[in-house]
């Protein structure tokens, strides 16, 4: 109560007495601010590392056309000649079939301006000669028919003559046989009367009469035999005549047939010459058309590779360059070999054209400014001389994006980003540090799946 007993010091007082110097040390306010900033930066970096990142493949190229017919083409000279007249100027729009320039001939064979007329006259003459030979063929065919009919008639005549000869031979043979019988009877009678005369039974006058009959019978037998032999000769002559007539007619037929074949051969040769002349005429007409060089399609004359009048040009020599009108433009970018397997048709692409200012965030294409959308249309199956592969990109009509500028021209430089899959930023940093290729599958989505 009187407070005369000394007080025991408290723990705080004891701490202050023993470590009082620590109270003079205080944390500066700047250090606290730095610590807070570091913590905020770390938190922000952690948030950024989990943000999505669009993987892409970058490449440079130029504007071209999707189809070969829309690409700039060299108008070549189809024939050897000299420039006679220019009908266009550089930068001029031309329609399909419009005359670009005219070529004059320099070869001796084609210099004659009436060459086509000469060839036409030659063709007409050859045609008339062929018609005359065809008339000759028809005459020979009629002659052959007449010879064959004449042979048939003549053979029938000889057949009739042979039949008559056979009948005459038979008749004369019978007459000869009858005369031989009469001779035999007359000989018997003569011998009998001769014996009777020797015996004195008949007179000499009667014997002479019998002898006269015998001589007459003998004469008739000789005459009948002669007629028979003559009939046989006539029969043989008729057969020989038939054969001779047949051989003569066949010889005439063969000769006429040979002349007919010769005429047909001449017609074939003439038709071959006529076809050759017609071919030459067609070639001349086509060549005459080649002297006037026309535009194959609508376009713009970009550059004349030859100038002046009278300059000699050779076939297949380029004369000027024609850019087709309103081509279907496409961007051609060149991808490294290691990136080609990652690109497939239909992939979305962001493009930056030379001359159009833009800001591109390759990882976040949605916040890019001044770039244009496209899609992969063609990936070449063969590499370029420098080892890269060409990829053709066309405007993506399905994307709600700004259309490509109408002012784009062939050869304009372009830079493209072929968009791949979305991955977290930490994965992209890890991939870049380790040198791994871009991923075809989203690892986060794959992990969730």
C-alpha positions in Angstrom: 0.0 0.0 0.0 2.8 2.4 0.8 4.6 1.3 -2.4 7.9 1.0 -0.6 8.8 -2.3 -2.2 10.7 -2.1 -5.4 8.7 -3.0 -8.5 9.6 -5.8 -10.8 10.2 -4.6 -14.4 7.8 -5.9 -17.1 8.8 -7.9 -20.1 8.4 -4.9 -22.4 10.5 -2.7 -20.3 13.1 -5.4 -20.0 13.1 -5.8 -23.8 13.4 -2.1 -24.4 16.2 -1.8 -21.8 18.2 -4.6 -23.4 17.5 -4.0 -27.2 16.8 -0.3 -27.2 19.1 0.3 -30.1 16.9 -1.8 -32.4 14.1 0.7 -31.9 16.2 3.3 -33.7 16.3 1.1 -36.9 13.2 1.4 -39.1 12.4 0.0 -42.6 12.6 2.8 -45.2 9.3 3.6 -47.1 11.1 3.4 -50.6 12.0 -0.3 -49.9 8.5 -1.0 -49.1 7.4 0.5 -52.4 10.0 -1.5 -54.3 8.8 -4.7 -52.6 5.2 -4.0 -53.5 6.2 -3.3 -57.2 8.2 -6.5 -57.3 5.3 -8.5 -55.9 2.9 -6.9 -58.4 5.3 -7.6 -61.3 5.6 -11.2 -60.3 1.9 -11.5 -60.0 1.5 -9.9 -63.4 4.1 -12.1 -65.0 2.3 -15.1 -63.6 -0.9 -13.9 -65.1 0.8 -13.2 -68.4 2.4 -16.7 -68.5 -1.0 -18.4 -68.5 -2.4 -16.1 -71.2 -3.1 -17.9 -74.6 -0.5 -17.4 -77.4 -1.2 -18.0 -81.1 1.7 -20.0 -82.6 2.6 -18.9 -86.2 5.0 -19.4 -89.0 6.4 -16.2 -90.6 7.5 -15.9 -94.2 7.9 -13.3 -96.9 6.8 -13.4 -100.5 5.0 -11.4 -103.2 1.6 -11.0 -104.9 0.8 -13.3 -107.8 -2.2 -14.9 -109.4 -3.9 -18.1 -108.3 -4.3 -19.5 -111.8 -1.6 -19.5 -114.5 -3.8 -17.8 -117.0 -4.1 -14.7 -114.7 -0.3 -14.3 -114.3 1.8 -11.9 -116.5 2.7 -13.6 -119.8 5.2 -12.9 -122.4 3.7 -12.4 -125.9 6.1 -14.3 -128.2 6.6 -14.0 -132.0 5.3 -17.1 -133.7 7.4 -16.7 -136.9 10.7 -15.2 -138.1 10.2 -11.8 -139.5 10.5 -8.1 -139.0 8.3 -5.7 -137.1 6.1 -3.8 -139.5 3.8 -1.8 -137.2 3.1 -1.3 -133.5 -0.6 -1.0 -132.7 -0.4 -0.5 -128.9 1.6 1.4 -126.4 2.8 0.6 -122.9 0.1 0.9 -120.2 -2.7 0.5 -122.7 -5.7 -1.7 -121.9 -6.4 -4.2 -124.7 -9.3 -6.5 -125.4 -9.1 -10.2 -126.3 -8.2 -10.5 -130.0 -7.0 -6.9 -130.4 -4.1 -6.4 -132.7 -0.9 -5.7 -130.8 1.6 -5.5 -133.7 2.2 -6.7 -137.3 5.1 -8.8 -138.5 6.4 -8.8 -142.1 8.0 -11.9 -143.8 11.7 -12.0 -144.5 12.1 -15.5 -145.9 12.2 -15.9 -149.7 9.6 -18.7 -149.7 6.9 -16.5 -148.1 7.7 -13.1 -149.5 5.4 -13.4 -152.5 2.1 -11.7 -151.5 0.1 -13.8 -154.0 1.5 -17.1 -152.7 -1.9 -18.2 -151.4 -3.5 -17.4 -154.8 -0.8 -19.5 -156.5 -1.5 -22.4 -154.2 -5.2 -22.2 -154.8 -4.7 -22.2 -158.6 -2.4 -25.3 -158.3 -5.0 -27.0 -156.1 -7.7 -26.3 -158.7 -5.4 -27.7 -161.5 -4.7 -30.8 -159.6 -8.4 -31.3 -158.9 -9.2 -31.0 -162.6 -6.5 -33.5 -163.4 -7.9 -35.9 -160.9 -11.4 -35.5 -162.3 -10.1 -36.3 -165.8 -8.3 -39.4 -164.6 -11.5 -40.5 -162.8 -13.4 -40.1 -166.2 -10.7 -42.3 -167.7 -11.2 -44.8 -165.0 -14.9 -44.9 -165.7 -14.2 -45.4 -169.5 -11.8 -48.2 -168.7 -14.3 -49.9 -166.5 -16.9 -49.6 -169.3 -14.3 -51.1 -171.7 -13.7 -53.9 -169.4 -17.4 -54.7 -169.1 -17.7 -54.6 -172.9 -14.7 -56.9 -173.3 -16.1 -59.4 -170.8 -19.5 -59.3 -172.5 -17.8 -59.7 -175.9 -15.8 -62.7 -174.6 -19.0 -64.3 -173.3 -20.7 -63.8 -176.7 -17.8 -65.1 -178.7 -17.4 -68.1 -176.5 -21.1 -68.9 -177.0 -20.6 -68.5 -180.8 -17.7 -71.0 -180.7 -19.7 -73.3 -178.5 -22.4 -73.3 -181.1 -19.9 -73.8 -183.9 -18.4 -76.7 -181.9 -21.8 -78.3 -181.5 -22.4 -77.9 -185.2 -19.0 -79.4 -185.9 -19.8 -82.4 -183.7 -23.1 -82.9 -185.5 -21.4 -82.7 -188.9 -18.7 -85.1 -187.7 -21.4 -87.5 -186.7 -23.3 -87.1 -190.0 -20.2 -87.5 -192.1 -19.2 -90.5 -190.0 -22.5 -92.1 -190.8 -22.2 -91.2 -194.5 -18.7 -92.6 -194.5 -19.8 -95.8 -193.0 -22.7 -96.0 -195.5 -20.2 -95.4 -198.4 -17.9 -98.1 -197.0 -20.8 -100.6 -197.0 -21.8 -99.5 -200.6 -18.1 -100.0 -201.6 -18.0 -103.4 -200.0 -21.2 -104.4 -201.8 -20.0 -103.0 -205.1 -16.7 -104.8 -204.7 -18.5 -108.1 -204.0 -20.7 -107.6 -207.0 -17.7 -106.7 -209.2 -15.8 -109.8 -208.2 -18.8 -112.0 -208.7 -19.5 -110.5 -212.2 -15.8 -110.8 -213.1 -15.9 -114.6 -212.3 -19.1 -114.9 -214.3 -17.5 -113.1 -217.2 -14.5 -115.4 -217.0 -16.8 -118.3 -217.2 -18.6 -116.6 -220.2 -21.8 -116.3 -218.4 -22.1 -112.5 -218.8 -20.9 -110.1 -221.4 -18.1 -107.6 -221.1 -20.5 -104.7 -221.3 -22.3 -105.8 -218.2 -18.9 -106.3 -216.4 -17.9 -102.8 -217.4 -21.1 -101.4 -216.0 -20.5 -103.3 -212.7 -16.9 -102.0 -212.7 -18.2 -98.5 -213.2 -20.5 -98.8 -210.2 -17.6 -100.2 -208.2 -15.5 -97.2 -209.1 -18.4 -94.8 -208.3 -18.8 -96.5 -204.8 -15.1 -96.3 -204.2 -15.1 -92.6 -205.2 -18.1 -92.0 -202.9 -16.3 -93.8 -200.0 -13.2 -91.6 -200.5 -15.3 -88.5 -200.7 -17.2 -89.5 -197.5 -14.0 -90.2 -195.7 -12.6 -86.8 -196.9 -15.7 -85.0 -195.7 -15.5 -86.9 -192.4 -11.8 -85.9 -191.9 -12.7 -82.3 -192.9 -15.5 -82.3 -190.3 -13.0 -83.5 -187.7 -10.6 -80.7 -188.7 -13.4 -78.2 -188.5 -14.2 -79.4 -185.0 -10.6 -79.1 -183.9 -10.3 -75.7 -185.6 -13.5 -74.6 -183.7 -11.9 -75.7 -180.4 -8.7 -73.9 -181.3 -10.6 -70.8 -182.3 -12.5 -70.8 -179.1 -9.2 -71.0 -177.1 -7.6 -68.3 -179.3 -10.6 -66.0 -178.9 -10.6 -66.5 -175.1 -6.8 -65.8 -174.9 -7.1 -62.8 -177.1 -10.0 -61.4 -175.1 -8.3 -62.1 -171.8 -5.2 -60.4 -173.1 -7.2 -57.3 -173.9 -9.0 -57.5 -170.6 -5.6 -57.8 -168.7 -4.2 -54.9 -170.7 -7.2 -52.7 -170.0 -7.2 -53.8 -166.3 -3.5 -52.8 -166.1 -4.2 -49.4 -167.7 -7.1 -49.0 -165.1 -4.7 -49.9 -162.2 -2.2 -47.4 -163.6 -4.8 -44.7 -163.8 -6.0 -45.5 -160.2 -2.4 -45.3 -159.1 -2.0 -41.9 -160.8 -5.2 -40.8 -159.1 -3.8 -41.9 -155.7 -0.5 -40.0 -156.4 -2.4 -37.0 -157.5 -4.7 -37.1 -154.4 -1.5 -37.3 -152.3 -0.1 -34.3 -154.1 -3.4 -32.5 -153.7 -3.5 -33.2 -150.0 0.0 -31.9 -149.7 -0.9 -28.8 -151.6 -3.9 -28.3 -149.4 -1.8 -28.8 -146.3 0.7 -26.2 -147.6 -2.2 -23.8 -148.3 -3.6 -24.3 -144.8 -0.1 -23.7 -143.4 0.3 -20.6 -145.5 -3.1 -19.3 -144.4 -2.2 -20.0 -140.7 1.2 -18.4 -141.2 -0.5 -15.4 -142.8 -2.7 -15.1 -139.7 0.4 -15.3 -137.5 1.8 -12.2 -139.1 -0.8 -10.3 -137.0 -0.1 -10.8 -133.3 -3.3 -10.4 -131.2 -3.9 -10.2 -127.5 -4.9 -13.7 -126.1 -7.0 -12.1 -123.4 -8.0 -8.8 -121.8 -5.2 -7.1 -120.0 -2.6 -4.2 -119.9 0.5 -3.9 -122.0 3.3 -3.6 -119.4 6.5 -3.6 -121.2 7.6 -3.7 -124.9 10.7 -5.9 -125.1 11.5 -4.8 -128.7 11.2 -1.3 -130.1 11.2 0.4 -133.5 10.0 -0.5 -136.9 12.0 -3.0 -139.1 13.7 -4.8 -136.2 14.2 -8.4 -137.0 12.7 -10.9 -134.6 12.9 -14.7 -134.4 10.2 -17.2 -133.6 9.6 -17.8 -129.9 11.2 -14.4 -129.1 9.3 -12.4 -126.5 8.0 -9.1 -127.8 6.0 -7.6 -124.9 4.5 -8.4 -121.5 0.8 -8.6 -120.9 -0.8 -8.5 -117.5 -4.3 -10.0 -117.5 -7.2 -7.7 -116.5 -8.7 -8.3 -113.0 -6.7 -11.4 -112.1 -7.6 -13.6 -109.1 -4.9 -12.4 -106.8 -3.0 -14.7 -104.4 -0.1 -14.1 -102.0 2.9 -16.4 -102.6 5.0 -16.8 -99.5 8.0 -19.1 -99.1 8.2 -21.4 -96.1 11.2 -23.2 -94.8 11.3 -26.9 -95.2 11.1 -27.7 -91.5 7.8 -25.7 -91.3 6.0 -27.3 -94.3 4.6 -30.3 -92.4 2.8 -27.9 -90.1 0.9 -26.1 -92.9 -2.2 -27.6 -94.4 -4.9 -26.2 -96.8 -7.4 -24.0 -95.1 -5.1 -22.6 -92.4 -5.8 -19.0 -91.5 -3.1 -16.5 -92.4 -2.6 -12.8 -91.5 -0.9 -10.7 -94.2 0.8 -7.4 -94.3 1.2 -5.8 -97.7 4.1 -3.4 -98.6 2.8 0.1 -98.7 -0.1 -0.5 -96.2 1.0 0.5 -92.6 0.2 -2.0 -90.0 0.9 -3.2 -86.4 1.0 -6.9 -86.0 1.0 -8.8 -82.7 1.8 -12.3 -84.0 0.7 -14.0 -80.8 -2.6 -12.1 -80.6 -3.9 -11.6 -84.2 -7.2 -10.2 -82.9 -5.5 -7.0 -81.8 -3.5 -6.5 -85.0 -4.1 -3.4 -87.0 -3.7 -2.9 -90.7 -3.3 -6.6 -91.6 -5.6 -8.7 -93.8 -6.9 -12.2 -93.5 -6.4 -15.1 -95.8 -6.3 -18.9 -96.0 -3.8 -21.4 -97.3 -5.0 -22.5 -100.8 -2.0 -24.4 -102.2 1.1 -25.9 -100.8 3.6 -26.9 -103.4 4.9 -30.4 -103.6 8.3 -29.4 -105.0 10.7 -27.0 -103.4 12.1 -23.8 -105.0 15.8 -23.5 -106.0 16.6 -22.0 -102.6 15.1 -24.9 -100.8 11.9 -23.2 -99.6 8.4 -24.3 -100.5 5.9 -21.9 -102.1 2.5 -21.5 -100.4 -0.4 -19.7 -102.2 -2.8 -17.8 -100.0 -6.1 -16.4 -101.1 -8.6 -14.1 -99.5 -10.8 -15.9 -96.9 -14.4 -15.2 -97.8 -15.6 -16.9 -94.6 -13.7 -14.5 -92.4 -15.4 -11.3 -91.2 -12.4 -9.3 -92.2 -11.6 -6.4 -94.4 -11.3 -7.2 -98.1 -7.9 -7.0 -99.7 -7.0 -3.6 -101.2 -8.1 -3.1 -104.8 -4.8 -1.3 -105.5 -2.8 -4.5 -105.0 -0.6 -5.3 -108.1 1.4 -8.2 -109.2 4.8 -8.4 -107.5 3.8 -6.3 -104.4 5.8 -7.5 -101.4 3.9 -9.3 -98.6 4.7 -10.7 -95.2 2.6 -13.4 -93.8 1.9 -15.2 -90.5 0.4 -18.7 -90.9 -1.6 -19.2 -87.7 -1.3 -22.5 -85.9 -2.7 -23.6 -82.5 -3.2 -21.6 -79.3 -0.8 -22.4 -76.4 0.0 -20.7 -73.1 2.8 -18.2 -73.1 4.8 -20.2 -70.7 4.6 -23.2 -73.1 5.7 -21.0 -76.0 8.7 -19.6 -74.0 9.7 -23.1 -73.0 9.4 -24.3 -76.6 11.6 -21.3 -77.9 14.2 -21.9 -75.2 14.5 -25.6 -76.1 14.3 -25.0 -79.8 11.2 -27.3 -80.3 9.0 -26.9 -83.4 5.5 -25.4 -83.1 2.8 -27.7 -81.7 0.1 -29.0 -83.9 -2.1 -29.8 -80.9 -3.0 -27.5 -78.1 -1.3 -29.1 -75.0 -3.7 -27.5 -72.6 -6.8 -28.7 -74.4 -5.1 -32.1 -74.9 -4.5 -32.3 -71.1 -8.1 -31.4 -70.3 -9.3 -34.0 -72.8 
